[in-house]
């Protein structure tokens, strides 16, 4: 496989058509080696328009999102170089690596020990020094380190816990994929006041669940 041609095709055929047009984001995707964050057994899928399983058997929720989703979420956050970011769902560390190039500091939380080790190794090998990977239940966020300029949920949730929204600074943004199959929506939340939050639906999509986040109660009759 011609890796650079595959990367170029990924950007031009998958990512641009998904309204990712920010030149800084596109330039970052062109130099960030996505293939280095994909498990060796899945290397051929690094640039394919699909989710990439990160563990044997492709356990639900433990995958890299499609390149176009990662790129669109990154673009919509509009990060600044001075900002502090929390990610929930480190996975392979790739999204954290992208965030790190746009922000000052990134803390990424991962519940699965195997993926904590994978993300740490991948980020270290890539020479990215402004990301901290922690094993933790991301549904609780990280209140001791709050407030954050931005929070990214790298997976889907039924709803965004209020406790996470309250870990944003005034003016801070949280981006998440919210809902249930077959309808999920990438949504951008902005903290506009002490107890005030705005939200904008960005696009329809699908993503596997993040672990430990609450699900709606099911009623049976």
C-alpha positions as CSV (number, residue, x, y, z in Angstrom):
1,X,0.0,0.0,0.0
2,X,1.2,3.5,-0.9
3,X,0.6,5.1,2.6
4,X,0.8,8.7,1.5
5,X,-1.5,8.1,-1.4
6,X,-4.0,6.4,0.9
7,X,-3.8,9.3,3.4
8,X,-4.4,11.8,0.6
9,X,-7.4,9.8,-0.7
10,X,-8.8,9.6,2.9
11,X,-8.7,13.4,3.2
12,X,-10.0,14.2,-0.3
13,X,-12.6,11.4,-0.7
14,X,-13.9,10.9,2.9
15,X,-13.1,14.0,5.0
16,X,-13.5,17.0,2.7
17,X,-17.0,15.8,1.5
18,X,-18.1,15.7,5.2
19,X,-17.7,19.5,5.3
20,X,-14.2,19.4,7.0
21,X,-12.7,22.5,5.2
22,X,-10.6,24.1,8.0
23,X,-7.1,24.3,6.4
24,X,-5.4,23.8,9.7
25,X,-7.4,20.6,10.5
26,X,-6.7,19.3,7.0
27,X,-3.0,20.1,7.3
28,X,-2.8,18.3,10.6
29,X,-4.5,15.2,9.2
30,X,-2.0,15.1,6.4
31,X,0.9,14.9,8.8
32,X,-0.5,12.9,11.7
33,X,0.3,9.3,11.1
34,X,-3.0,7.6,11.7
35,X,-1.6,4.2,10.8
36,X,0.7,4.4,13.8
37,X,-2.3,4.4,16.1
38,X,-4.1,1.4,14.5
39,X,-3.4,-2.1,16.0
40,X,-1.0,-4.1,13.9
41,X,-3.8,-6.7,13.1
42,X,-5.9,-3.9,11.6
43,X,-3.2,-1.9,9.8
44,X,-4.9,-2.3,6.4
45,X,-7.9,-0.4,7.8
46,X,-6.0,2.7,8.8
47,X,-7.4,4.9,6.0
48,X,-10.7,3.1,5.3
49,X,-14.1,4.8,5.9
50,X,-15.1,2.6,8.8
51,X,-14.6,2.1,12.5
52,X,-11.5,0.2,13.4
53,X,-11.7,-2.4,16.2
54,X,-9.1,-1.9,18.9
55,X,-9.4,-5.3,20.7
56,X,-9.8,-8.9,19.6
57,X,-13.4,-9.6,18.6
58,X,-14.1,-5.9,18.1
59,X,-15.7,-5.4,21.5
60,X,-18.5,-2.9,21.4
61,X,-17.4,0.7,22.1
62,X,-13.7,-0.1,21.8
63,X,-12.8,1.2,18.4
64,X,-11.5,4.2,16.5
65,X,-14.2,6.3,14.9
66,X,-14.2,6.8,11.2
67,X,-11.6,9.3,10.0
68,X,-14.4,11.7,8.8
69,X,-16.0,11.7,12.3
70,X,-12.8,12.4,14.1
71,X,-12.0,15.2,11.7
72,X,-15.4,16.8,11.9
73,X,-15.5,16.7,15.7
74,X,-12.1,18.2,15.8
75,X,-13.1,21.0,13.5
76,X,-16.3,21.9,15.3
77,X,-14.5,22.3,18.6
78,X,-12.5,25.2,17.2
79,X,-9.7,24.7,19.8
80,X,-7.2,27.4,20.6
81,X,-3.6,26.9,21.5
82,X,-4.0,28.0,25.2
83,X,-6.9,25.7,26.0
84,X,-7.1,22.7,28.3
85,X,-9.1,19.7,27.0
86,X,-10.6,16.6,28.6
87,X,-11.3,13.6,26.4
88,X,-13.4,10.6,27.5
89,X,-12.5,7.4,25.7
90,X,-8.8,7.4,24.8
91,X,-9.0,4.3,22.7
92,X,-5.7,4.1,20.7
93,X,-4.8,7.7,21.6
94,X,-5.3,9.1,18.0
95,X,-8.0,11.6,18.8
96,X,-5.9,12.8,21.8
97,X,-3.0,13.2,19.5
98,X,-5.0,15.4,17.2
99,X,-6.4,17.4,20.1
100,X,-2.8,17.9,21.5
101,X,-1.7,19.6,18.3
102,X,-4.5,22.1,18.6
103,X,-4.6,22.7,22.4
104,X,-2.1,23.4,25.2
105,X,-3.0,20.4,27.4
106,X,-5.1,17.2,27.0
107,X,-6.2,14.7,29.6
108,X,-7.7,11.6,28.2
109,X,-9.6,9.0,30.3
110,X,-9.9,5.3,29.4
111,X,-11.5,2.6,31.5
112,X,-10.0,-0.5,29.8
113,X,-6.4,-1.2,31.0
114,X,-5.3,-2.7,27.7
115,X,-6.3,0.5,25.9
116,X,-4.7,2.7,28.5
117,X,-1.4,1.0,27.8
118,X,-2.0,1.2,24.0
119,X,-2.7,4.9,24.1
120,X,0.3,5.7,26.3
121,X,2.6,3.7,24.0
122,X,1.3,5.2,20.8
123,X,1.5,8.8,22.1
124,X,5.0,8.3,23.5
125,X,6.1,6.8,20.2
126,X,4.7,9.8,18.3
127,X,6.6,12.2,20.6
128,X,3.5,13.9,21.9
129,X,4.2,15.2,25.4
130,X,1.2,17.4,26.3
131,X,-1.3,14.4,26.7
132,X,-1.9,12.6,30.0
133,X,-3.6,9.2,29.8
134,X,-5.5,8.1,32.9
135,X,-7.4,4.9,33.7
136,X,-10.7,6.3,35.0
137,X,-14.5,6.2,34.7
138,X,-15.0,8.9,32.2
139,X,-18.8,9.2,32.9
140,X,-17.8,11.2,36.0
141,X,-15.4,13.5,34.1
142,X,-12.5,14.8,36.2
143,X,-13.9,17.3,38.7
144,X,-10.6,17.7,40.5
145,X,-9.0,19.1,37.3
146,X,-11.9,21.2,36.2
147,X,-12.8,23.6,34.7
148,X,-12.0,22.7,31.1
149,X,-12.1,24.8,27.9
150,X,-13.4,21.8,25.9
151,X,-14.6,18.2,26.6
152,X,-14.7,15.5,23.9
153,X,-16.7,12.3,24.2
154,X,-15.1,9.9,21.7
155,X,-18.1,7.6,21.4
156,X,-21.8,7.9,21.9
157,X,-24.0,8.4,25.0
158,X,-27.8,8.3,25.6
159,X,-27.5,11.8,27.1
160,X,-24.7,14.0,28.4
161,X,-24.5,14.0,32.2
162,X,-25.0,17.4,33.8
163,X,-21.9,16.8,35.9
164,X,-19.8,16.8,32.8
165,X,-21.3,20.0,31.5
166,X,-20.6,21.7,34.8
167,X,-16.9,20.9,34.4
168,X,-16.7,23.4,31.5
169,X,-15.5,27.0,31.9
170,X,-17.9,29.7,31.0
171,X,-17.6,29.8,27.2
172,X,-16.3,26.2,27.2
173,X,-17.6,23.6,24.7
174,X,-18.5,19.9,25.0
175,X,-19.0,17.8,21.9
176,X,-20.7,14.4,22.0
177,X,-22.6,11.9,19.9
178,X,-26.0,11.7,21.6
179,X,-29.0,9.4,21.1
180,X,-29.9,5.8,20.4
181,X,-29.8,3.8,17.2
182,X,-30.9,4.4,14.5
183,X,-30.8,8.1,15.3
184,X,-27.8,9.7,16.9
185,X,-26.6,13.3,16.5
186,X,-23.3,14.9,17.0
187,X,-24.1,17.8,19.3
188,X,-22.1,20.8,20.5
189,X,-22.9,22.1,24.0
190,X,-21.6,25.6,25.1
191,X,-21.6,26.9,28.6
192,X,-23.0,30.4,28.4
193,X,-23.5,31.1,32.1
194,X,-23.2,29.7,35.6
195,X,-26.3,27.5,35.0
196,X,-26.9,28.1,31.3
197,X,-26.0,25.9,28.4
198,X,-26.7,26.2,24.7
199,X,-26.6,23.3,22.3
200,X,-26.4,22.9,18.5
201,X,-27.0,19.7,16.5
202,X,-24.2,19.4,14.0
203,X,-24.9,16.2,12.0
204,X,-26.5,12.8,12.1
205,X,-24.2,9.8,12.7
206,X,-23.7,6.6,14.6
207,X,-21.1,5.5,17.1
208,X,-20.6,2.7,19.7
209,X,-21.4,3.4,23.3
210,X,-18.9,4.7,25.8
211,X,-18.7,2.5,28.9
212,X,-20.4,3.3,32.2
213,X,-22.6,6.2,30.9
214,X,-26.2,5.8,32.0
215,X,-28.8,4.4,29.7
216,X,-32.5,5.4,29.7
217,X,-34.8,3.2,31.8
218,X,-36.6,0.6,29.7
219,X,-40.3,0.0,30.5
220,X,-42.0,-3.3,29.9
221,X,-45.7,-4.1,30.1
